[in-house]
């Protein structure tokens, strides 16, 4: 039996982490998620480790990036070209900031996202 299809959703996950922890800056969360991806972590591992850090009192996204830096690199080959990486970062940051803003606005109104 196969399980449900699980898709990568880095923008949405970044927005969730930023909304759940208002003390975390979207660009720091984005950079931490990119560090995990660049370290070759599969989406499931990124999600599990980010959630662990999220629920650790006094933690910061830098802890996730630090963990990724210590992880072995299972994949080989070139990474993204510099302009692709810049575009990915800009798009992810914009999406995180927009989603976090919508969630915070909904919270102020007393509703959901």
C-alpha positions as a printed NumPy array, in Angstrom:
array([[  0.   ,   0.   ,   0.   ],
       [  1.35 ,   3.392,  -0.906],
       [  0.831,   6.477,   1.198],
       [ -0.492,   9.85 ,   0.163],
       [  1.461,  11.973,  -2.271],
       [  3.662,  14.391,  -0.345],
       [  4.893,  17.405,  -2.275],
       [  7.691,  19.789,  -1.475],
       [  6.193,  23.074,  -0.324],
       [  9.153,  25.188,   0.768],
       [  7.427,  28.546,   0.384],
       [  4.414,  27.45 ,   2.384],
       [  6.593,  25.771,   5.012],
       [  8.734,  28.895,   5.298],
       [  5.571,  30.969,   5.735],
       [  4.288,  28.565,   8.399],
       [  7.533,  28.656,  10.37 ],
       [  7.629,  32.445,  10.197],
       [  3.99 ,  32.746,  11.275],
       [  4.395,  30.203,  14.074],
       [  7.497,  31.942,  15.407],
       [  7.096,  35.713,  14.92 ],
       [ 10.576,  36.158,  16.419],
       [ 12.036,  34.381,  13.368],
       [ 12.811,  36.543,  10.341],
       [ 11.635,  35.22 ,   6.947],
       [ 15.054,  35.624,   5.342],
       [ 16.712,  33.625,   8.151],
       [ 14.146,  30.824,   7.814],
       [ 14.559,  30.843,   4.029],
       [ 18.34 ,  30.668,   4.306],
       [ 18.119,  27.801,   6.804],
       [ 15.793,  25.815,   4.528],
       [ 18.087,  26.457,   1.557],
       [ 21.091,  25.293,   3.627],
       [ 19.286,  22.025,   4.363],
       [ 18.383,  21.581,   0.708],
       [ 21.939,  22.356,  -0.391],
       [ 23.214,  19.774,   2.119],
       [ 21.17 ,  17.182,   0.231],
       [ 18.544,  16.621,   2.888],
       [ 15.289,  15.085,   1.653],
       [ 12.123,  17.098,   2.27 ],
       [ 11.025,  14.786,   5.1  ],
       [ 14.25 ,  15.372,   7.028],
       [ 14.056,  19.14 ,   6.505],
       [ 10.5  ,  19.135,   7.803],
       [ 11.298,  16.995,  10.841],
       [ 14.381,  18.969,  11.852],
       [ 12.749,  22.356,  11.26 ],
       [  9.76 ,  21.296,  13.36 ],
       [ 12.083,  20.133,  16.146],
       [ 13.886,  23.482,  16.118],
       [ 10.541,  25.325,  15.943],
       [  9.374,  23.742,  19.198],
       [ 12.699,  24.161,  21.023],
       [ 12.421,  27.093,  23.398],
       [ 14.831,  29.901,  22.583],
       [ 15.862,  28.35 ,  19.275],
       [ 16.592,  30.195,  16.048],
       [ 16.661,  29.28 ,  12.342],
       [ 20.453,  29.435,  12.49 ],
       [ 20.355,  26.173,  14.465],
       [ 18.721,  24.464,  11.51 ],
       [ 21.297,  25.875,   9.106],
       [ 24.069,  24.814,  11.496],
       [ 22.704,  21.257,  11.633],
       [ 22.617,  21.178,   7.844],
       [ 26.234,  22.315,   7.704],
       [ 27.265,  19.319,   9.778],
       [ 25.249,  16.877,   7.68 ],
       [ 26.985,  14.695,   5.111],
       [ 26.401,  15.576,   1.464],
       [ 24.819,  12.503,  -0.106],
       [ 24.336,  14.007,  -3.544],
       [ 26.98 ,  14.947,  -5.983],
       [ 26.939,  17.355,  -8.849],
       [ 26.681,  21.086,  -9.287],
       [ 24.158,  23.148,  -7.397],
       [ 22.023,  25.907,  -8.776],
       [ 23.584,  28.635, -10.863],
       [ 24.075,  31.9  ,  -8.974],
       [ 21.217,  33.686, -10.706],
       [ 18.873,  30.718, -10.171],
       [ 19.776,  30.722,  -6.464],
       [ 19.222,  34.497,  -6.217],
       [ 15.851,  34.177,  -7.923],
       [ 14.856,  31.277,  -5.657],
       [ 15.832,  33.248,  -2.567],
       [ 13.997,  36.382,  -3.687],
       [ 10.842,  34.436,  -4.546],
       [ 10.945,  32.444,  -1.306],
       [ 11.454,  35.557,   0.805],
       [  8.609,  37.396,  -0.935],
       [  6.291,  34.411,  -0.488],
       [  7.239,  34.023,   3.176],
       [  6.704,  37.687,   3.927],
       [  3.379,  37.798,   2.094],
       [  2.024,  34.652,   3.717],
       [  3.21 ,  35.649,   7.176],
       [  1.582,  39.063,   6.718],
       [ -1.724,  37.468,   5.691],
       [ -1.647,  35.097,   8.66 ],
       [ -0.855,  37.879,  11.114],
       [ -3.601,  40.081,   9.64 ],
       [ -6.099,  37.231,   9.982],
       [ -4.992,  36.697,  13.581],
       [ -5.587,  40.369,  14.347],
       [ -9.097,  40.052,  12.886],
       [ -9.662,  36.896,  14.924],
       [ -9.966,  34.607,  11.932],
       [ -7.865,  31.994,  10.236],
       [ -5.636,  32.395,   7.162]])
